[in-house]
Amino acid sequence: MTEAEWLAATNPTPMLIFLRAKASNRKLRLFSVACCCRIKQLIYSPWDKVLEAAEQFADGLIRPNELLATRAGADAVHGETMAVEAAAASDHFPSKNADDAAGYASEAVARIVAPGYPQNLIAWQTARMFEELAQCAILRDIFGNPFRPVAVERSWLTSTVLLLTERIYQDRAFDQIPILADALQDAGCGNDDILNHLRSDGPHVKGCWALDLVLGKS
């Protein structure tokens, strides 16, 4: 995959194949969680708790046995729950799991938008296409531009920047991300890639490359 293909991709699968052996288990799982969060209105309890556990596990907040116990308490596998099941897979998390989560999530949306598939084939394909476009945007939020890696300077990491970033991350306060851009700029950051991303409309999710960069997460 070239840089131009990464930036213009409309299907997450080639992007995930490119990331194979490059991406961390954490980031791949957080991408999967973000795909499932887009269909959260379709996910019923206790699968919403499995999704929450998958995110906690990605950040090392719960142990593998706790994730397995949460999954064991859920049953009735449908398209949307299969997406969560893929996101909550075991400790080792290859890109195939992320591709499965994205695929099941986009199929769940298409099934709701275009019931009666394959009679509504065009509507089904259109719904899936728009979901895949959104998933590609999420991948670019989490992984940035892998062809142009960005480094953070320690002088930018003031107490204000670190506290604000941690709060945004923990509280999912992504509406405050532009404020973080201002704080970084005040601290001396002149990197356009970071500042422009933080001031963009997003989407921004847990695992966002710019937030991770400040927090030292990978």
Backbone as CSV, one residue per row, in Angstrom:
resi,resn,N_x,N_y,N_z,CA_x,CA_y,CA_z,C_x,C_y,C_z
1,MET,0.845,-1.198,0.000,0.000,0.000,0.000,0.876,1.243,0.000
2,THR,0.531,2.221,-0.816,1.252,3.486,-0.874,0.601,4.500,0.060
3,GLU,1.276,5.619,0.262,0.709,6.674,1.095,-0.598,7.192,0.496
4,ALA,-0.607,7.386,-0.824,-1.823,7.888,-1.486,-2.977,6.907,-1.310
5,GLU,-2.691,5.603,-1.393,-3.738,4.593,-1.218,-4.254,4.589,0.218
6,TRP,-3.362,4.759,1.178,-3.782,4.815,2.586,-4.724,5.993,2.815
7,LEU,-4.377,7.140,2.296,-5.160,8.347,2.523,-6.498,8.324,1.794
8,ALA,-6.571,7.563,0.703,-7.797,7.550,-0.108,-8.613,6.280,0.068
9,ALA,-8.163,5.354,0.902,-8.819,4.052,1.034,-10.279,4.198,1.442
10,THR,-11.133,3.359,0.854,-12.561,3.352,1.173,-13.004,2.018,1.760
11,ASN,-12.068,1.096,1.917,-12.341,-0.227,2.483,-11.281,-0.500,3.538
12,PRO,-11.664,-0.837,4.764,-10.671,-1.018,5.821,-9.789,-2.250,5.656
13,THR,-10.230,-3.247,4.895,-9.478,-4.498,4.815,-8.060,-4.315,4.278
14,PRO,-7.844,-3.645,3.139,-6.462,-3.445,2.678,-5.613,-2.659,3.681
15,MET,-6.228,-1.742,4.393,-5.490,-0.973,5.395,-5.046,-1.881,6.539
16,LEU,-5.936,-2.774,6.962,-5.598,-3.699,8.046,-4.548,-4.709,7.601
17,ILE,-4.612,-5.122,6.348,-3.575,-6.025,5.821,-2.222,-5.311,5.841
18,PHE,-2.224,-4.039,5.447,-0.984,-3.257,5.464,-0.438,-3.136,6.890
19,LEU,-1.324,-3.029,7.865,-0.903,-2.847,9.257,-0.444,-4.144,9.921
20,ARG,-0.648,-5.259,9.239,-0.285,-6.556,9.812,1.181,-6.536,10.242
21,ALA,1.452,-6.962,11.459,2.804,-7.019,12.040,3.366,-5.636,12.339
22,LYS,2.573,-4.580,12.090,3.021,-3.223,12.419,2.237,-2.646,13.589
23,ALA,0.974,-3.011,13.679,0.090,-2.406,14.676,0.098,-3.199,15.978
24,SER,-0.088,-2.491,17.079,-0.171,-3.157,18.381,-1.535,-3.799,18.566
25,ASN,-1.576,-4.810,19.430,-2.851,-5.434,19.772,-3.826,-4.395,20.316
26,ARG,-3.307,-3.465,21.104,-4.162,-2.443,21.719,-4.862,-1.604,20.666
27,LYS,-4.115,-1.083,19.723,-4.715,-0.207,18.721,-5.702,-0.969,17.835
28,LEU,-5.369,-2.188,17.461,-6.288,-2.978,16.644,-7.586,-3.251,17.403
29,ARG,-7.454,-3.537,18.698,-8.660,-3.806,19.485,-9.486,-2.531,19.656
30,LEU,-8.837,-1.411,19.868,-9.577,-0.168,20.025,-10.272,0.234,18.721
31,PHE,-9.665,-0.087,17.588,-10.357,0.124,16.313,-11.616,-0.731,16.261
32,SER,-11.493,-1.986,16.658,-12.643,-2.890,16.654,-13.744,-2.383,17.578
33,VAL,-13.354,-1.913,18.748,-14.323,-1.361,19.698,-15.020,-0.146,19.086
34,ALA,-14.254,0.717,18.418,-14.836,1.909,17.804,-15.843,1.535,16.720
35,CYS,-15.552,0.485,15.944,-16.509,0.016,14.939,-17.795,-0.449,15.601
36,CYS,-17.658,-1.146,16.721,-18.840,-1.632,17.442,-19.612,-0.480,18.083
37,CYS,-18.896,0.540,18.546,-19.577,1.682,19.160,-20.469,2.392,18.152
38,ARG,-20.124,2.313,16.878,-20.961,2.933,15.855,-22.313,2.231,15.731
39,ILE,-22.391,0.979,16.167,-23.661,0.249,16.111,-24.183,-0.047,17.517
40,LYS,-23.763,0.766,18.477,-24.087,0.464,19.875,-25.587,0.414,20.121
41,GLN,-26.352,1.188,19.347,-27.807,1.169,19.529,-28.403,-0.185,19.159
42,LEU,-27.638,-1.004,18.430,-28.103,-2.341,18.051,-27.643,-3.412,19.034
43,ILE,-26.759,-3.030,19.941,-26.152,-4.004,20.855,-26.917,-3.994,22.174
44,TYR,-27.395,-5.144,22.581,-28.187,-5.232,23.801,-27.365,-5.843,24.932
45,SER,-27.795,-5.579,26.148,-27.134,-6.139,27.316,-27.302,-7.658,27.287
46,PRO,-26.275,-8.446,27.646,-25.012,-8.042,28.262,-23.873,-7.789,27.266
47,TRP,-24.171,-7.756,25.964,-23.089,-7.563,25.004,-22.481,-6.179,25.089
48,ASP,-23.242,-5.176,25.548,-22.652,-3.856,25.731,-21.594,-3.897,26.826
49,LYS,-21.782,-4.779,27.810,-20.786,-4.936,28.869,-19.540,-5.646,28.335
50,VAL,-19.727,-6.558,27.387,-18.579,-7.219,26.750,-17.756,-6.190,25.981
51,LEU,-18.443,-5.283,25.291,-17.755,-4.229,24.540,-16.959,-3.338,25.485
52,GLU,-17.565,-2.980,26.601,-16.867,-2.166,27.593,-15.649,-2.898,28.140
53,ALA,-15.798,-4.203,28.372,-14.680,-4.995,28.878,-13.556,-5.087,27.854
54,ALA,-13.896,-5.183,26.582,-12.879,-5.241,25.534,-12.035,-3.972,25.531
55,GLU,-12.689,-2.838,25.689,-11.954,-1.573,25.737,-11.073,-1.504,26.979
56,GLN,-11.602,-1.935,28.119,-10.814,-1.929,29.348,-9.615,-2.855,29.225
57,PHE,-9.819,-4.011,28.595,-8.723,-4.954,28.423,-7.644,-4.369,27.517
58,ALA,-8.055,-3.648,26.478,-7.089,-3.034,25.560,-6.155,-2.102,26.313
59,ASP,-6.678,-1.406,27.316,-5.860,-0.463,28.080,-5.277,-1.076,29.346
60,GLY,-5.365,-2.400,29.479,-4.731,-3.073,30.600,-5.424,-2.860,31.928
61,LEU,-6.707,-2.526,31.896,-7.442,-2.248,33.131,-8.073,-3.491,33.740
62,ILE,-8.238,-4.545,32.943,-8.722,-5.818,33.460,-7.839,-6.937,32.917
63,ARG,-7.889,-8.095,33.584,-7.058,-9.227,33.201,-7.787,-10.108,32.176
64,PRO,-7.035,-10.983,31.487,-7.667,-11.851,30.487,-8.824,-12.670,31.036
65,ASN,-8.684,-13.186,32.271,-9.759,-14.010,32.824,-11.032,-13.197,33.070
66,GLU,-10.866,-11.893,33.356,-12.040,-11.037,33.561,-12.755,-10.777,32.232
67,LEU,-11.979,-10.605,31.171,-12.578,-10.440,29.847,-13.319,-11.711,29.448
68,LEU,-12.692,-12.864,29.684,-13.327,-14.138,29.335,-14.600,-14.356,30.140
69,ALA,-14.584,-13.959,31.409,-15.769,-14.134,32.251,-16.920,-13.271,31.749
70,THR,-16.618,-12.063,31.286,-17.663,-11.193,30.755,-18.243,-11.769,29.474
71,ARG,-17.382,-12.299,28.616,-17.848,-12.910,27.373,-18.687,-14.145,27.652
72,ALA,-18.303,-14.896,28.699,-19.034,-16.121,29.021,-20.455,-15.818,29.481
73,GLY,-20.693,-14.612,29.953,-22.018,-14.249,30.427,-22.950,-13.769,29.334
74,ALA,-22.474,-13.782,28.084,-23.300,-13.323,26.953,-23.565,-14.486,26.009
75,ASP,-24.715,-14.450,25.382,-25.048,-15.503,24.426,-25.815,-14.888,23.261
76,ALA,-26.489,-15.699,22.469,-27.304,-15.243,21.336,-26.471,-14.434,20.351
77,VAL,-25.738,-15.131,19.499,-24.843,-14.476,18.558,-25.594,-14.086,17.294
78,HIS,-25.643,-12.776,17.019,-26.184,-12.237,15.778,-25.086,-11.388,15.135
79,GLY,-25.394,-10.718,14.038,-24.370,-9.947,13.347,-23.704,-8.922,14.230
80,GLU,-24.507,-8.137,14.959,-23.927,-7.096,15.789,-23.157,-7.675,16.965
81,THR,-23.666,-8.785,17.549,-22.956,-9.380,18.669,-21.704,-10.118,18.198
82,MET,-21.708,-10.591,16.964,-20.496,-11.203,16.410,-19.389,-10.164,16.264
83,ALA,-19.769,-8.914,15.974,-18.785,-7.839,15.906,-18.144,-7.629,17.278
84,VAL,-18.967,-7.619,18.330,-18.440,-7.454,19.680,-17.592,-8.662,20.063
85,GLU,-18.047,-9.850,19.692,-17.285,-11.065,19.985,-15.897,-10.984,19.360
86,ALA,-15.812,-10.478,18.145,-14.511,-10.325,17.487,-13.655,-9.293,18.210
87,ALA,-14.291,-8.207,18.668,-13.551,-7.160,19.376,-13.055,-7.629,20.730
88,ALA,-13.749,-8.616,21.311,-13.400,-9.110,22.644,-12.657,-10.440,22.574
89,ALA,-11.991,-10.689,21.449,-11.250,-11.941,21.283,-10.122,-12.030,22.301
90,SER,-9.459,-13.166,22.327,-8.470,-13.458,23.356,-7.266,-12.516,23.304
91,ASP,-6.307,-12.775,24.168,-5.164,-11.888,24.375,-4.465,-11.528,23.067
92,HIS,-4.166,-12.518,22.247,-3.520,-12.248,20.959,-4.563,-11.700,20.002
93,PHE,-4.279,-10.555,19.383,-5.294,-9.879,18.578,-4.726,-9.516,17.206
94,PRO,-4.737,-10.455,16.270,-4.219,-10.162,14.933,-5.157,-9.247,14.155
95,SER,-4.663,-8.717,13.046,-5.476,-7.797,12.243,-6.726,-8.483,11.705
96,LYS,-6.715,-9.826,11.582,-7.892,-10.556,11.111,-9.070,-10.342,12.060
97,ASN,-8.807,-10.284,13.363,-9.891,-10.032,14.311,-10.500,-8.652,14.089
98,ALA,-9.660,-7.662,13.837,-10.152,-6.312,13.585,-10.959,-6.280,12.293
99,ASP,-10.509,-6.998,11.287,-11.237,-7.050,10.021,-12.603,-7.711,10.223
100,ASP,-12.646,-8.757,11.045,-13.922,-9.425,11.338,-14.879,-8.480,12.051
101,ALA,-14.375,-7.758,13.053,-15.230,-6.831,13.802,-15.803,-5.763,12.878
102,ALA,-14.950,-5.214,12.018,-15.413,-4.180,11.082,-16.440,-4.752,10.114
103,GLY,-16.176,-5.955,9.617,-17.086,-6.571,8.654,-18.453,-6.875,9.249
104,TYR,-18.467,-7.447,10.446,-19.747,-7.753,11.098,-20.517,-6.466,11.415
105,ALA,-19.783,-5.416,11.822,-20.449,-4.152,12.147,-21.081,-3.542,10.906
106,SER,-20.372,-3.541,9.791,-20.930,-2.953,8.570,-22.095,-3.783,8.044
107,GLU,-22.029,-5.104,8.203,-23.145,-5.960,7.789,-24.379,-5.702,8.651
108,ALA,-24.151,-5.462,9.950,-25.285,-5.185,10.841,-26.000,-3.913,10.416
109,VAL,-25.233,-2.887,10.047,-25.844,-1.635,9.581,-26.605,-1.875,8.288
110,ALA,-25.973,-2.575,7.349,-26.619,-2.828,6.053,-27.911,-3.618,6.229
111,ARG,-27.933,-4.548,7.163,-29.117,-5.372,7.379,-30.283,-4.542,7.916
112,ILE,-29.965,-3.535,8.741,-31.011,-2.664,9.278,-31.506,-1.696,8.206
113,VAL,-30.575,-1.120,7.458,-30.934,-0.136,6.437,-31.668,-0.781,5.268
114,ALA,-31.248,-1.990,4.899,-31.810,-2.646,3.719,-32.322,-4.036,4.067
115,PRO,-33.424,-4.128,4.802,-33.985,-5.447,5.106,-34.461,-6.123,3.826
116,GLY,-34.437,-7.421,3.846,-34.870,-8.148,2.654,-33.762,-8.391,1.662
117,TYR,-32.488,-8.176,2.063,-31.373,-8.506,1.195,-31.504,-9.984,0.789
118,PRO,-31.292,-10.365,-0.493,-30.636,-9.580,-1.541,-31.577,-8.781,-2.435
119,GLN,-32.866,-8.755,-2.152,-33.772,-7.977,-2.992,-33.395,-6.495,-2.983
120,ASN,-32.932,-6.007,-1.845,-32.514,-4.610,-1.728,-30.996,-4.485,-1.860
121,LEU,-30.446,-5.119,-2.860,-28.996,-5.220,-3.000,-28.320,-3.855,-3.055
122,ILE,-28.853,-2.933,-3.848,-28.195,-1.632,-4.003,-28.193,-0.871,-2.679
123,ALA,-29.329,-0.888,-1.977,-29.396,-0.210,-0.684,-28.447,-0.866,0.311
124,TRP,-28.363,-2.188,0.284,-27.458,-2.929,1.178,-26.012,-2.542,0.887
125,GLN,-25.638,-2.539,-0.382,-24.266,-2.201,-0.760,-23.933,-0.757,-0.389
126,THR,-24.898,0.144,-0.579,-24.667,1.548,-0.255,-24.468,1.748,1.238
127,ALA,-25.302,1.102,2.046,-25.179,1.212,3.500,-23.837,0.672,3.969
128,ARG,-23.453,-0.454,3.415,-22.162,-1.037,3.803,-21.003,-0.146,3.371
129,MET,-21.113,0.448,2.179,-20.050,1.315,1.674,-19.836,2.507,2.606
130,PHE,-20.936,3.147,3.045,-20.799,4.301,3.924,-20.204,3.903,5.274
131,GLU,-20.565,2.714,5.761,-19.992,2.254,7.030,-18.499,1.985,6.868
132,GLU,-18.101,1.404,5.761,-16.682,1.137,5.514,-15.895,2.433,5.382
133,LEU,-16.501,3.456,4.788,-15.840,4.765,4.706,-15.577,5.312,6.113
134,ALA,-16.564,5.169,6.990,-16.406,5.635,8.367,-15.318,4.846,9.085
135,GLN,-15.244,3.551,8.826,-14.226,2.721,9.461,-12.825,3.106,8.995
136,CYS,-12.692,3.465,7.729,-11.393,3.917,7.211,-10.970,5.216,7.910
137,ALA,-11.928,6.107,8.135,-11.623,7.351,8.845,-11.163,7.061,10.272
138,ILE,-11.779,6.060,10.906,-11.364,5.670,12.258,-9.936,5.121,12.242
139,LEU,-9.625,4.308,11.249,-8.258,3.785,11.140,-7.248,4.914,11.005
140,ARG,-7.577,5.920,10.196,-6.649,7.048,10.035,-6.546,7.868,11.321
141,ASP,-7.624,7.907,12.122,-7.550,8.589,13.411,-6.645,7.832,14.371
142,ILE,-6.721,6.522,14.356,-5.936,5.722,15.304,-4.481,5.592,14.871
143,PHE,-4.246,5.430,13.581,-2.885,5.164,13.105,-2.240,6.344,12.397
144,GLY,-2.999,7.412,12.193,-2.436,8.573,11.528,-1.984,8.233,10.119
145,ASN,-0.883,8.817,9.713,-0.268,8.501,8.428,0.998,7.704,8.703
146,PRO,0.947,6.371,8.566,2.118,5.556,8.903,3.330,5.822,8.022
147,PHE,3.125,6.537,6.926,4.232,6.861,6.037,4.967,8.125,6.487
148,ARG,4.374,8.853,7.435,4.989,10.077,7.946,4.888,10.090,9.474
149,PRO,5.686,9.259,10.140,5.609,9.191,11.604,5.980,10.535,12.243
150,VAL,5.323,10.810,13.353,5.505,12.074,14.068,6.051,11.779,15.455
151,ALA,6.983,12.607,15.902,7.536,12.460,17.249,7.096,13.643,18.100
152,VAL,7.011,13.406,19.388,6.632,14.457,20.328,7.884,14.932,21.057
153,GLU,7.963,16.215,21.338,9.087,16.764,22.089,8.681,16.903,23.552
154,ARG,9.612,16.535,24.437,9.305,16.529,25.871,8.893,17.911,26.371
155,SER,9.422,18.948,25.748,9.097,20.300,26.199,7.622,20.642,26.002
156,TRP,6.939,19.913,25.108,5.512,20.166,24.884,4.640,19.591,25.996
157,LEU,5.203,18.619,26.730,4.404,17.855,27.685,4.331,18.559,29.041
158,THR,3.721,19.717,29.026,3.529,20.456,30.275,2.453,19.774,31.112
159,SER,2.372,20.171,32.361,1.348,19.573,33.228,-0.049,19.857,32.680
160,THR,-0.245,21.038,32.101,-1.550,21.372,31.528,-1.884,20.451,30.372
161,VAL,-0.923,20.233,29.484,-1.131,19.362,28.322,-1.429,17.934,28.766
162,LEU,-0.661,17.428,29.713,-0.834,16.041,30.147,-2.165,15.839,30.864
163,LEU,-2.533,16.751,31.743,-3.796,16.617,32.463,-4.988,16.712,31.515
164,LEU,-4.915,17.634,30.563,-6.002,17.794,29.608,-6.133,16.570,28.720
165,THR,-5.002,16.049,28.265,-5.032,14.865,27.396,-5.599,13.664,28.131
166,GLU,-5.162,13.480,29.366,-5.654,12.345,30.167,-7.160,12.463,30.394
167,ARG,-7.639,13.662,30.664,-9.072,13.839,30.885,-9.869,13.573,29.614
168,ILE,-9.376,14.064,28.493,-10.053,13.812,27.219,-10.137,12.317,26.967
169,TYR,-9.029,11.621,27.212,-8.978,10.183,26.937,-9.913,9.415,27.854
170,GLN,-9.808,9.672,29.146,-10.589,8.898,30.113,-12.084,9.180,30.009
171,ASP,-12.440,10.441,29.752,-13.854,10.837,29.731,-14.451,10.824,28.332
172,ARG,-13.667,10.438,27.335,-14.114,10.512,25.938,-14.583,11.935,25.596
173,ALA,-13.902,12.906,26.141,-14.291,14.303,25.935,-13.647,14.824,24.641
174,PHE,-13.977,14.174,23.538,-13.306,14.498,22.278,-13.676,15.886,21.755
175,ASP,-14.734,16.464,22.290,-15.079,17.829,21.902,-14.056,18.836,22.422
176,GLN,-13.217,18.409,23.386,-12.194,19.283,23.941,-10.848,19.152,23.237
177,ILE,-10.780,18.309,22.217,-9.512,18.093,21.520,-8.945,19.391,20.921
178,PRO,-9.774,20.272,20.334,-9.194,21.530,19.833,-8.537,22.367,20.940
179,ILE,-9.047,22.262,22.160,-8.439,22.969,23.288,-7.046,22.416,23.542
180,LEU,-6.897,21.091,23.385,-5.583,20.469,23.537,-4.621,21.005,22.490
181,ALA,-5.100,21.201,21.270,-4.242,21.759,20.223,-3.714,23.127,20.647
182,ASP,-4.593,23.943,21.222,-4.163,25.273,21.692,-3.125,25.150,22.793
183,ALA,-3.353,24.202,23.724,-2.419,24.018,24.836,-1.056,23.549,24.331
184,LEU,-1.063,22.648,23.362,0.203,22.183,22.786,0.926,23.321,22.074
185,GLN,0.179,24.111,21.337,0.794,25.238,20.636,1.384,26.232,21.634
186,ASP,0.679,26.481,22.721,1.198,27.369,23.771,2.478,26.809,24.390
187,ALA,2.593,25.475,24.386,3.780,24.818,24.965,4.942,24.755,23.974
188,GLY,4.716,25.256,22.754,5.805,25.299,21.777,5.673,24.347,20.617
189,CYS,4.591,23.576,20.572,4.399,22.632,19.470,4.043,23.396,18.198
190,GLY,4.832,23.172,17.156,4.559,23.789,15.869,4.340,22.766,14.783
191,ASN,4.100,21.518,15.200,3.928,20.437,14.226,2.528,20.505,13.621
192,ASP,2.461,20.788,12.328,1.162,20.951,11.676,0.353,19.657,11.652
193,ASP,1.031,18.503,11.524,0.304,17.229,11.486,-0.490,17.030,12.776
194,ILE,0.150,17.292,13.906,-0.520,17.129,15.199,-1.622,18.168,15.373
195,LEU,-1.283,19.423,15.166,-2.240,20.502,15.420,-3.439,20.429,14.483
196,ASN,-3.192,20.149,13.209,-4.302,20.069,12.253,-5.214,18.898,12.568
197,HIS,-4.615,17.778,12.997,-5.449,16.620,13.329,-6.327,16.924,14.539
198,LEU,-5.748,17.526,15.549,-6.516,17.832,16.762,-7.589,18.873,16.504
199,ARG,-7.401,19.703,15.500,-8.394,20.727,15.186,-9.370,20.280,14.099
200,SER,-9.196,19.065,13.620,-10.083,18.555,12.576,-11.392,18.076,13.180
201,ASP,-12.355,17.817,12.314,-13.654,17.316,12.769,-13.604,15.846,13.169
202,GLY,-12.494,15.209,12.942,-12.362,13.797,13.321,-12.827,12.863,12.239
203,PRO,-13.324,11.686,12.616,-13.713,11.293,13.975,-12.507,11.109,14.886
204,HIS,-12.742,11.256,16.195,-11.722,10.980,17.193,-12.261,9.906,18.122
205,VAL,-11.444,8.889,18.381,-11.845,7.775,19.228,-10.697,7.443,20.172
206,LYS,-10.953,6.551,21.120,-9.865,6.071,21.967,-8.841,5.367,21.077
207,GLY,-7.585,5.727,21.263,-6.538,5.221,20.385,-6.081,6.251,19.379
208,CYS,-6.751,7.414,19.329,-6.362,8.510,18.432,-4.855,8.704,18.497
209,TRP,-4.200,8.723,17.342,-2.738,8.734,17.314,-2.135,9.960,18.009
210,ALA,-2.794,11.113,17.889,-2.237,12.323,18.501,-2.346,12.269,20.023
211,LEU,-3.489,11.782,20.531,-3.628,11.622,21.974,-2.634,10.588,22.495
212,ASP,-2.514,9.472,21.785,-1.571,8.432,22.179,-0.143,8.956,22.215
213,LEU,0.173,9.811,21.256,1.523,10.365,21.176,1.847,11.152,22.443
214,VAL,0.913,11.971,22.889,1.111,12.767,24.100,1.173,11.873,25.342
215,LEU,0.303,10.835,25.368,0.221,9.968,26.545,1.276,8.870,26.555
216,GLY,2.034,8.746,25.480,3.065,7.704,25.409,2.510,6.311,25.238
217,LYS,1.308,6.216,24.632,0.689,4.920,24.399,1.017,4.433,22.983
218,SER,0.994,3.124,22.804,1.271,2.556,21.476,0.256,1.480,21.144
